[in-house]
Amino acid sequence: MDWFRATDSAPWHGREVFASLSYNGQMWVLGGMTGGGWTGNDVWHSPDGVTWTEATDSAGWCKREGHAAVVFDNKMWVLGGIGEDTAGRWQLCDDVWWSSDGVRWARATASAAWSARVGHSVLVLGGKMWLFGGADSFGFKGDVWSSIDGTDWTRECDSAGWYGRASNAAVMLGGRMSVMGGWDGQDHYFGDVWSSSDGKNWSLVTDSAPWGPRAGHSTAVHDSMMWVLAGANLTRRFNDVWCSTNGSDWTEATDSAQWAGRVFAQALSFDGKIWILGGATETSYPSDAWYSAGLGVDEEKPMSAMRARAVRLEPNPFRNRVALTCGVRRNSIVRAVIRDCSGTVVRELVSRAGKSGACRIDWDGRDRLGKSVPAGVYLVVISDGGVHVERKLVRLR
């Protein structure tokens, strides 16, 4: 997985614990701070990651860091964080703001029902904004709140099941919200993944994802997969990249991206690419912007007809386990989608090919919930980001 630098010196301050969004054909950078004492409430946007325009150097919301941002109801929203009031005092925030242009900001509420906090997450699902986690003046939170308008908030649960945490990551994929990693303020870092379709009932997907315990990592949804990038633990700042279709089965796209290891950067999917912006490395606060297509490291053509003929499912028919082998682009990400006879997706598996282009994916005959699928005929669709190949697979009793 190759990364390309759009710029190593954007005109905005190098920063961490800021927010970014993809909105109205632009990438946006909102607020944040550096270790030198600078904190901002500026707003920048770019159509390509190279050319940046400052929408405002002083948004309606106060200078802040550790806030959350989301696109909802065709507007950009900023929620909470820790900020500097007009008297220069620092305090946790529980306000909510929105804008349709990044210049003019309106306050939906000065004091939401949830406690003022920092390091929380916000997602959109089912016509609502969902806010969870973070740290307030009393500790680290595991509560979940929802709102249809940003003004009135409903507490969906006091404790979601996962330990209270901040600086975690969150994504929405396939109608489910997922919370990943984070820390509890006492040098304990999480490497778990939790998931919910309604915000009230949360299930543990894995208590030990292969990317390991970390906080301040970045996430994005790109190419129908969730991605985890960068982050840190007590001893290291990472520059690895991982992807998954379900939060349980993870593939390491690269263990060493071209950008330096960093924490509190921002990742997003924009213009058919996955991007990472800013953050804090071991030595600096870069104002850089990097992008990747997300699938492969060269311009080699997608799976050729000759290689497609080399796709094999062995054994077929099978009883307990089947191996899928194929030849694809070197170092590319390979996805296998398994559907039953009604067309319903029962499992998605992802793997990374080696330098030779050889790839193997094993399936244990279980669905997304870990239940054994019944005997019958299944369709396996294999893709390396280009053309796809279909194969029939039979499971015996």
TORNU-253450 format. One record per residue (C-alpha): residue in three letters; z, y, x. Coordinates in steps of 0.1 Angstrom, whole numbers, plus 5000, padded with zeros to 4 digits. Last residue first. Layout:
N
ALAZYX
...
//
This chain:
397
ARG505946814766
LEU502746934782
ARG501647284791
VAL498047374792
LEU496547664810
LYS493347844803
ARG492048084829
GLU490948444827
VAL489848674856
HIS490249044858
VAL488049314874
GLY489849584895
GLY493549634899
ASP494249284914
SER494049104880
ILE494848764867
VAL494848684830
VAL496448344821
LEU495748214786
TYR498147954772
VAL497547624754
GLY500547424741
ALA503947284748
PRO506847524740
VAL508047804763
SER511347754782
LYS513648054776
GLY514348304804
LEU514148614782
ARG510648704796
ASP509348354789
ARG509848044809
GLY507347784822
ASP508447804858
TRP505548014870
ASP504648044906
ILE502348314920
ARG500248264952
CYS498048514970
ALA495548494998
GLY493948825008
SER494148745045
LYS496649035051
GLY498948885025
ALA498748924987
ARG501649084968
SER503048934937
VAL503549024900
LEU504348804870
GLU504148894833
ARG505548654807
VAL505148564770
VAL502548814761
THR501448754725
GLY497748664720
SER498448414692
CYS497548114715
ASP500248224740
ARG499748494767
ILE500448484804
VAL499748804824
ALA499348754861
ARG499349064883
VAL498349094919
ILE499349384942
SER497049424971
ASN497749345008
ARG494149245014
ARG492049244983
VAL492048914963
GLY491848534969
CYS493648324944
THR496548074938
LEU498448024906
ALA501247754909
VAL502547574879
ARG506147454871
ASN507747224846
ARG505147024827
PHE501647104839
PRO498047064826
ASN496947194850
PRO498747134883
GLU497747364899
LEU496147674885
ARG493347794907
VAL491448114913
ALA488648044938
ARG485848124913
ALA487248474913
ARG486948494950
MET483148434947
ALA482848684919
SER484648944939
MET488249064932
PRO488149434937
LYS486049604964
GLU487649704997
GLU488650064998
ASP491849995016
VAL495649955012
GLY496049794978
LEU497449884944
GLY499550194940
ALA496850454941
SER499150644965
TYR500450994967
TRP502551214990
ALA503951574985
ASP505951755011
SER508552025009
PRO510751845034
TYR514551885034
SER515551785069
THR517251555094
GLU518151225078
THR515651285050
ALA516451485018
GLY514051494989
GLY510551634984
LEU507951484962
ILE506751124957
TRP503551054937
ILE501950754920
LYS498250804912
GLY495950804882
ASP496251184878
PHE500051174877
SER502750914878
LEU506051044890
ALA508551024918
GLN511251274928
ALA513351284960
PHE517151244959
VAL517251034991
ARG514750995019
GLY513150755044
ALA510150925060
TRP506650915044
GLN504150655056
ALA505750385036
SER507750115053
ASP508749805033
THR505649815012
ALA504649694977
GLU507749484975
THR507449274944
TRP510149244917
ASP510748994889
SER513649104867
GLY512849464858
ASN509949354835
THR506649454850
SER507949514885
CYS507349734915
TRP508949804948
VAL508450074975
ASP510350115008
ASN511150445026
PHE514950405025
ARG517750615038
ARG520350395055
THR524050325062
LEU526150415031
ASN523250355007
ALA520050545001
GLY517050614979
ALA513350554985
LEU511050424957
VAL511450204927
TRP508450144905
MET508150024869
MET504749874859
SER502049944834
ASP499850104861
HIS502550364868
VAL506050414854
ALA508150604879
THR511450584897
SER513250764926
HIS516350654944
GLY519450864947
ALA521550544947
ARG521250204964
PRO522249844961
GLY519349604970
TRP515549624966
PRO515749254957
ALA517449324924
SER520949174922
ASP522749194888
THR519449114869
VAL518349184834
LEU521749264821
SER521549344784
TRP522249674765
ASN522849714728
LYS523150074717
GLY520150254732
ASP517750074708
SER515449864730
SER517849824759
SER517749714795
TRP520049684825
VAL519049644862
ASP521549584890
GLY521649704927
PHE524749914924
TYR526450114952
HIS530150124957
ASP531250414980
GLN533850534955
GLY531750774934
ASP530450494912
TRP526950454925
GLY523350414912
GLY521150114906
MET518750074877
VAL518850164840
SER516050044818
MET514850164784
ARG512649934764
GLY509549994743
GLY507249844769
LEU508450064797
MET511050354797
VAL512450434831
ALA515850504846
ALA517350564881
ASN520950594891
SER522450904907
ALA525550854886
ARG527550554874
GLY529850414847
TYR529650034849
TRP527049864827
GLY528049754792
ALA526850064774
SER530350214770
ASP531050494746
CYS528050414724
GLU525450584703
ARG526950934705
THR524851154684
TRP523451494696
ASP522451804677
THR520552064696
GLY517951874717
ASP515851804685
ILE515851434677
SER518951364698
SER520551054714
TRP523750984735
VAL524750694756
ASP528050644775
GLY528650484809
LYS530150784827
PHE531650844861
GLY534851044862
PHE536951314845
SER535051624855
ASP531751464845
ALA529551214863
GLY526251074852
GLY525350804827
PHE523250844796
LEU520951074777
TRP518350954752
MET515751194737
LYS514451074703
GLY511150994686
GLY511550624692
LEU512150644729
VAL512350934754
LEU514450914786
VAL517251114802
SER519351024832
HIS522651164845
GLY523451294880
VAL525651584868
ARG527851634837
ALA529151854810
SER530451624783
TRP528151514755
ALA528251724722
ALA525951984737
SER527252324747
ALA524752614751
THR522252454728
ALA518452454723
ARG518152744748
ALA514552874751
TRP512652904783
ARG509653124790
VAL507753064822
GLY507452684823
ASP504752684796
SER506052494766
SER509752544775
TRP513052384766
TRP516752424775
VAL519852214770
ASP523352314780
ASP526252084791
CYS526652224826
LEU529152144854
GLN530452454871
TRP529952664902
ARG531053034901
GLY528753304912
ALA529753544884
THR526453484865
ASP527053114865
GLU526052874893
GLY525052524883
ILE525852154881
GLY523551944860
GLY522951954822
LEU519551914805
VAL516152064812
TRP513352004787
MET509552034789
LYS507752054756
ASN505151844737
ASP507951694715
PHE509551554746
VAL508851574783
VAL511951514804
ALA514351684828
ALA517751594842
HIS520051814862
GLY521551724896
GLU521152084909
ARG521352424893
LYS520552794893
CYS521052904857
TRP518752834828
GLY516453114817
ALA514153044846
SER514253264877
ASP511453234903
THR508953174875
ALA505652984871
GLU505252954908
THR501852814916
TRP501152514939
THR497852404955
VAL498052064973
GLY499751834948
ASP496551834926
PRO497052034894
SER500252204907
HIS503352354891
TRP506452544902
VAL509652644884
ASP512552834901
ASN516152784891
GLY517352744926
THR520052644950
TRP520252744986
GLY523352655006
GLY521752515037
GLY522052155024
THR519152225000
MET519152254963
GLY517352174930
GLY515352374904
LEU512252244886
VAL509052104902
TRP506152044879
MET502951834882
GLN500151954860
GLY497751834833
ASN499951954804
TYR503051784818
SER504051544846
LEU507651624854
SER509951694883
ALA513651754887
PHE515851854916
VAL518551664934
GLU516851744968
ARG514952044982
GLY512352185005
HIS511752534991
TRP508552574972
PRO505352684990
ALA504352324997
SER504452225034
ASP503551875043
THR500651865017
ALA498651594999
ARG499851325023
PHE498350985017
TRP500250665011
ASP498850315017
MET500050005000
//
